[in-house]
């Protein structure tokens, strides 16, 4: 990891940059795959699965028997752990449900707001070197609580053309049975247009690599919504001499193992901590199986010293981390001043891994600085807010004249007429 000491503000833009693939390279690939999937459907999905995943697919969908048999292929201990996480995630997300808002804005004018579930949604579960079955919990549980009617899950197959049993078990536990063996850009294209096998959806959820993130954004040009730009994982830790270096190193490495394009940052007001953490990283990384991936991610990462809390916090807000850990004596200041972060972890005993798995909060979070304008996944992500109004005779008499004046001022005489007709009839009565 590169070290920086009191970097001047004119260098911050470089320091907050994430490792990215050329946008032109991604664009050309996106356009080709989307158009081919739109035209050729399942045939295109099989073609790209063979090209990118080296798998000759037979059936794209996972058969019911394979789903139900998955429970016999994983340990009871893992099942128990998944159930603990499931319960905590349910508790946290059920608490987000709120009652409809109903108000009388003026005499005879009643307005209210209700939330209705998005009818058809697609869940994308990353595969590759680490199939993220925990992501199914984070997506499917709030979707079920929200009441979405049709839930489709896409995830890439392994080299044998199968989905890992733990992925199938978790999906089935959450009530998801429409599971398809498709990943990458082609999966997002299939959810966008629909194919002979995979239904088209109204909104796509889930994280992925830079290609998947770009594909989701590309899908929005085809009348499909997405949850957020959730790409390669990132973590920023703010720490001082109250932090435990071995813990800090372990947390940095935990995010670095997601992929070579992940990024981890240490911001500290204690210069000695940097060397302590570097020493711990060197000790721990060689004991971990995904060390080659971590080393690539570490190369994209930084350790930054600031001599003031104010500069540290301002840099953190400029970076807008997906995951933000605070291990500071003055943690109240860092909590109060943070404006841009996906999910916050406080103290030496709140590892980011807790949020990834079992504390109950959601781990689908905005990356690449999008925490400045996006929230992490929550119940509202799966709901639409609809407004209603019912106006009585007294109500239209009350606000009608104001509507007439405003419509006339905007030159929209038909708008005015729609009110005037009613008011004139009421006068004649």
Secondary structure, 3 states (H helix, E strand, C coil): CEEEECCCHHHHHHHCCCCCCCHHHHHHHHHHHHHHHHHHCHHHHHHHHHHHHCCCCCCCECCHHHHHHHHHCCCHHHHHHHHHHHHHHHHHHHCCCCCCEEEEEECCEEEEEEEEECCEEEEEECCCCCCCHHHHHHHHHHHHHHCCCEEEEEECCCCCCCCCHHHHHHHHHCCCCEEECCCHHHHHHHHHHCCCCCCCCCEEECCCCHHHHHHHHHHHHHCCEECCCCCCCEEEEEECCCCCHHHHHHHHHHHHCCCCCCEEEEEECCHHHHHHHHHHHHHHHCCCCCHHHHHHHHHCCEEEECCCHHHHHHHHHHHCEEEEEEECCCHHHHHHHCCCEEEEEECCCCCHHHHHHCCCCCCCCCCCCHHHCCCCCCHHHHEEEEEEEEECHHHHHHHHHHHHHHHHHCCCHHHHHHHHHHHHHHHHC
